[in-house]
Amino acid sequence: MAKLIYKRRVNNKLDTNNLIKNLAKDLKLEEYKVQLCFDKLSLDYDDEYLNKNYSLSKELVCCYYAILDDYIRDDEARLEFDSNIKRFDEVYIDTAPLIHEDWFLYFIANASLTLRKRRKKLVILEKTMEEMYGISFNEEKDLDVRLRAKVRPFLIQKLARKGLIKRVDTGSIGIADDHLVALLKKRGKTNNILLITQDRYLSERVVQLGENLNKNIELPHHTLFDRFRQGKFVDEDIVKKVVVCELLKNGDLLRLYICQHCGDSYYDKLFDCEGYVICSSCYYEIENAKQKHKAIKEREEAKRLKEIKEIEEKREIEEEIITVGKKIKKKQRLTYSIVIIALALILALTFIFI
């Protein structure tokens, strides 16, 4: 009865409001439900800001009633979501991605199918909920950020009832970043974990944490029989990965990597590899250094071969000179021998005829 009275009262008030009518038409809701959403959020539907920002108003109503159909992308995008999420045992999300525009709505709308099929849940800390509650009353934040921080708990509550979100209480002392790092340090030893955050410093901390967790792991010794039976081994059951991604427009994810050469972090596609990967600038720098080193080696080798060739040519010339000299001396000796023999014959004939 109270619901009916409220519905009549709202219908009497909404005769001239286009915002409520347009939202009700677009979302296929009754007008009193749209008005109920605005009342619960303590918003005035005649507010100029809400009327100018229709997409934000629509997002608020969608969050309140968990209407995510308009945020579902095509089958190819959902398959990409599935391939990115299915490899992780647990998926955590920080405060900033939850309230940054409508990107979280795209993410959860397209990832929900994977979460249901894989029996996984998106984990949100109670400390994150506390931070979001504080942001909703922080006058230093933009109005759209405060409105999103105010309405997201309604969406999270409804998704938790559907089994898509799990809220974890880690205490109330400190900040959410420290709570996340401590929890991931504990859970990262036995689970493949994905953290979604816009905080670059937190991302770098978690990537370093993931690398440190795998440093002291001893891989099992595979016998000759095991090698003959399986060929090669991927010790995924032992070496776990802690991956950090940034949430982008339309719910896409970019993974944060740290370059082991320069130590800087950068974002790239979500690949199944370690967190420490050389960045493109360092890669090209190393490749250029290799090319320069190779060019220097080639020049040195060419110079050495040229010197060897010159030495061989010089040796051949010297040997040719020596050979010519020997031939000349041989001819001279032969000539001298003939002359001596001729003189001896002449002398002998002279004595005979005398």
Buried (B, 14 or more C-beta within 10 A) or exposed (E): EEEEEBBEEBEEBBEEBEBBBBBBEBBEBEBBBBBBBBBEBEBEBEBEEBBEBBEBBBBBBBBBBBBBEBBBBEEEBBEBBBEBBEBBBBBBBBBBBBBBBBBBBBBBBBBBBBBEEBEBBBBBBBBBBBBBBEBBEEEEBEEBBBBBBBBBBBBBEBBBEEEBBBBBEBEEEEEBBBBBBBBBBEBBEEBBBBBBBBBEEBBBBBBBBBBEBBEEEEEEEEEEEEEEEEEEEEEEEEEBBBBBBBBBEEBBBBBBBBBBBEEEBBBEEBEEEBBBBBBEEBEEBEEEEEEEEEEEEEEEEEEEEEEEEEEEEEEEEEEEEEEEEEEEEEEEEEEEEEEEEEEEEEEEEEEEEE
